[in-house]
Amino acid sequence: MNKRYFLFIAMVVTMMSCRKTEFGNVENPAYLRVFNCLDFNITLDNKDAPQPYLTMLIDPVLDADGIPESAAIIGDFLDKRGEWARPYPDAVNTTTWQKEYPGTLKVMAGPILNGYDLSSWAQVPSGKHRIIFRTRPYNTTPFFSLEKNLRGVSLIDTTIDLQTREVYTMHVLERDYLTRKTGLYLRNENFVKQPFSDSMVYVNFYNLSSEGFFKYASQKIDHNAVPNRKIRDTMSVFYSITRMKGLQFEPIPGFNGLPMGPVIRSQQSHVNPYYNFPLFPDTSASRVFTGNIGQLFRFYGQGLTPETAVNSSYLPQGSYSALGVGDFGYGSGNQYVPFRIQADLRTGLIVSVHSGAINPRSFATVNTIEYINEKMYVTTIQRKYAPPVY
């Protein structure tokens, strides 16, 4: 039985039993989602260093030489994460290498918990566990079928403590840019416990870059983008909600350059505050489908605002950057949006799907935006919704 079957069963049980949640056959589970955030290219300078292709081993058994022989849980073929972590498993993906764990692996998926779809999280036993992340070759041979001398080196070997029915996001990160030290980041998510409104979209922000990255890393030049992709360790976030008009994107009246809050570089494992905007910001929308829209998040250095930094191409390095989520076309002005992530094809951070007899119908979501060493990543969590009726 695959994850989609268990998700279907969980949805049926939830709808029939007034928010009662079934937890499958993992006793006292915790829910775990893992991303490999090590992202660097193989060059002549680092060809002999451990490369960022990983296997995750939970409660491993090691031989006398310290080589893993088995593990209670294995997350193999863990590739570099994708820019958008979708709110549901990519069921049609049959590739061996995974952008996250559990990804498309056949494991016991998380349930619908307090109205949130945790099918992209794996159920794992709660309690204390030894966890090792081991490098591996970039091939299609399963980790324990590799010859022992090819089972890499341990980048991380530590103990974690997972609490029952708690939701965790785990990252393998670069801790220090100069030393290339690697570390484990484990965040105990709280969105399932928040009194969030289903008429609002929520988003929080993290800068999880390595120590010294802004100061020492050379900029990756993108000739199609005027502003810098590097941002300082402290930035302020402003947002706009936009709608496409021809090849141009224009803000919806009343939702242009509004402040959200600061984002400060830190790898401390705490949940940052959530900010929100309306699911239906356009009063001309049907209140069922929000229409094709996008979300623009602009990051400004201290003391700068959209009003005081009109021409961002002349700002000092790291003082401005922007992320566009949704359809931003290719018209003039888009060169000031160096990061673009499509997410939902029609509505960016909002999930729009066939639900009931309505196609499409828009639903609010909870989102996390993470900046890590000159890359932007978006994770979207969807709410429970009724299946389509044909």
N, C-alpha and C positions, 0 to 999 in steps of 0.2 A: 504494500500500500504506500502511495506517495504522499507528499506534503499536501497537495491539493485535496486529496480525499479527506485527510484529517481536518483541513481547513473547512471543507464543506460540512462535515459532521459537526464541527464546533459551531459553525454559523447556525445550523438547524437547531442544535440544542439550545444555543443562546436565545434564538427567537422564540422557542417554545417554552422556555422556563424562566422568563423575566430576569435576565442578566445572570443566571446561574452559569458558572464556567466549569467545563470539564477539562481535566488535565492529562488525559491519556493514561499511559501506564508507566510514566516516570514518577517514582514516589518522591514527594516533596521537591518539585522541580524549581530551578531557577531558569531564566531565559537569557540566552547569550547570543550576541551578534558580533562578529569579529572582522576587522578591516586591517589589511596590510598597507600601512601608509608610508612605507619606505619606497621612495621613487627617485631613482637615479639611473642614468644610462651607463652601459658598459663602455669604457674607453681604455686606451692604453695606460692611463694613469691609475685605473682602479681594477684592471682585469684580473688581478690576483686576490682582490679582496672578496669576502663573502657577498654574493649577489642577492638581490631582494626577492628571491623566490623561496617560499617557505612551506613548511609542514608544521601544523599545530598538534601537539601531543598533550593530552590531559591524563594525568596519572600513568606515566610511562613506566615500562620495565626496561632496565638497562642491563647490559652484560658486564662482565668484569672490567672491560675497557671503557665503560661509559657510553657504549653505542646503544641506541634504543632498539629493542627487539619487538615490543608490542606496546599498546596503550589502550586504556579504557575507552577513550574518545580520540579520534583522529580527524583533523581537518587538513587534508592533503591538497596539493596543487594550489596553494594560496598565492595568487598573483597580486600585482598592484591594484588597488581599489579603483573602481570607476568613478567618474565625476558625479553621477547621480545614483544614489542607492534608492531604488524604486520601492514603493510601499507594499509590494507583493512579490513572491518568487517568480523568476523568469522561467516559466514552465517549458517554453519552447527551446531554451538554450541547452544544447547537448554537448557543449565543449567540455574538455577535461579540466582546463584551468578555470579557477573560480575567482571572481572579483571580491568575494566576501565569503564568510562562513556563517550559516550553512549553505548559502547560495542555492544551487540546484541539487545538493546532496539529499539522498533519501534518508532523512532523519525525522524524529518526532518534532514537529513544528510547534511553535507557541500557539496559544488559543486566541479567541476573541476575549480580551480582558478589559473589563469596565468600558466596553464599547470600542476598544482599539484593536486593530488587526495586528497580531504578533506573528503572523505566518512567516516573516523573514527572520525571526529569531528561532534558535534551536532550544528545545528542552534539554537541560542537563541536570544531573543530581545536585542539589544544594549541598553546602558544606565546604570544607577545606580541600583543595586540590593542588597537587604539584602540576605546573604547566611549563612546557618547554616549546620554544619556537626554534626549529632547526632549519638550516638552509638545505636546499636540494637542487639537483640539476633541472634545467628547463627541458623536460622530456615528458613522455606519457607513461612512464613506468611508475607504478605505485611505490610509495616510500619504502615499505617493508619488503618489496621485491627488489629493491636496489642492492647492489653489493655493499657490504658494510663500509667500505672506504669511500662510497659515494653518498653516504647519508649525512653529509654536510657537517656543520658545526652548530653549536647551540648559541644563538644570539641572545636568547632570554631563557633563564631557568629560575623560576620563582614559585611562590605559593600564593594562591588567591583564596578568598573566602566568600562564597556566594550564598546569599540568604534566600530562603524559600519564597517563591513567587515574586521575586524582585526581577527587574528588567535591567540588563547590563549591556553596554556598548564597550567593546574592547578595541584598542588600537595598538599596533606595533609601530613605534615612533622613533625618529632620530632625536636623541636628547640634546646633543651638543654638536654644533656644526663643524667645529674644528677637529674634535676628537672622533667624530662619527659614532659616538657611543649610542647604543640602542636601548630603549626601555619599553616597559609595558604601561599602558594607560587604560584604566578601568573606571568607567563612569556608571554610577547607579542612577538610571533615568527615573524621573518622577512624573512624567506626563500622564501616566495612568492614574495618578493620585490627585491630579489638579482639577479644580472645578471649572474646566474650560467650556465655553459656550459653543454650541454647534453652528452658530451663525458667524463665528470669527475664525480666521486663519492665524495660527501661532507660529512664531519663528524665534530661535535664539542663535547666538553667534559665538564662535570660538576662534582664537588664533593659537593653534597648537604647534607653531613652528619651533624649530630647535633653537637653543640658546646660541646667540651670536649670528643667527642667519641673516638678519637685516644688515648688520654691520659688515660681515665678511663675504657673503655670497655674491658672486657676480650676477648681474642681471641677465635673464634670458630675453633676448631682444625679439619682439614680435613686430614686424614692420607693418602689419595691418592694424596695430593698436598704438595710438599716441601715448596714452598714460602708462605709467610704470606698473608692472605686475607685482613689484615688491611694495609692501606696506610696513609702516612703522609698528613698533610694539604696542602703541596706544593709538587707537583711531576712534572716530565717532561715526555712527551709522545713520544714514538718512534714507528714506524709502519713497518710491513713487510707484503708483499702479498705472500701467500704460495700456493703451489700445492701439493696434496698428491702423494706420490710415494710408493706404497705398503702400509705398516703401518706407514710410516714416512711422515712428512710434511717437505718440503724444500722450501726456499724462491725462488721466481722468480728472476733471475739475474737482478741486478739494483734496487731491491725493498726490501732490507734487512736492518733493523735497521735505517730507515730514520727518522729524527726529525720532529715533528709536532708542539709542543709548550707546555706551562705549563698548568697544571690544579690546581687551587687553591680553597680550601674549602671556599664556600660562599653560603649564601642563599639569596643574593641580586637578585632581579628579573630583570636581564639584560641578553641579548643574548650574549653568548661567541663566539669568532671568529670561523669561519669554516675553516677547512683544506681540502685538496683534494688529490685524486690519480686517475690515469687514469682508465676508464672503461675497457680498453683492455691493461693491462700492459704487457702481453705476446705477443711478435711479431709473435709467431707461431699460435696464435688464429685466428679464421675466421673473426674477426671483426663483427660478428653477435652474436655468443655465445662465451662467454669468457672462457668456459671450467670450470670444477669443481675446484674452488679455495676457499681460505679462507683468512681472514684478522687477523693479529696478532698485538695487541696493547700492548706494554710493558711500564710500569710505573716505573720510577726510581726516587729515592730521589735526592736532590740537589747535584750537582757535579758528579753524576754517569751517565754513558752512557753504551750502549751495549759493547763498547770496553773496558771500565774500570771495568765492573762488569760481568766478564765472568761466574763465578760460583755463581749464585744467591742464592744458598742454604746456603751460608756463610755470607750473608749480614745481617746487623742489622734489627731488627723488623721494618716493615713499609717502608723499603728502596726499595722494589721491589715487583711488582705483574704484572699479565698479563691477558689479555682477548683475547681469540680466538673466532672468529665468523666464522661459516662455519664448514666444515668437517675436524676435526683434529684427527680422528682416535684414536687409543689407543697404539701407538707405543712408544718406548723409547724417552724421551725428553718431553713428554706431561705432566709429573709431574711438569714441570716448567710453566704450564698454568693453574692456579687454577680456573679461570673463563672461562667457555665455553658455548656459546650460539649458537645454530644451525642456527637460522634465516632462510634465504632461503636454501632449502635442498641441492642445488647444488653450490650456489655462495655467501653465507653469506650475506653481506650488499648489494649485487647486486641482483635486481629482474630479474629472468629468467623465462619467461612464453611463452606460445603459443600465438603468435601475427601475424596476417595476415596468410600467408601460412607457416611461419617458426616456428618450435617447436624443441628446445627452442630458444628464442631470449632474449638477455640480455639488460637491461636498467639501466641507472645510477639512483641513489637515493640520498636523503638527509637524514642524520642520526644524532641522538643524543645519546651519551653514558653518562649515569649518574651513578656515584658511590654514594651509600647512605648506610651508616652504615653497611659496610662489604658485601654489595650486589651490583652487576652490573646489569644494565638495558640498553636495546637498544630499541630505537624507530626509525622505518624506514618509510620514506615518499616516495611514488612512484610518478613517472611522468605519464602523460596521455600516453596511447599506444593504438594502433588499436586492436580491438577484433579479435579472431581467425577466420580463414577461413578454413572450412573443405572440 
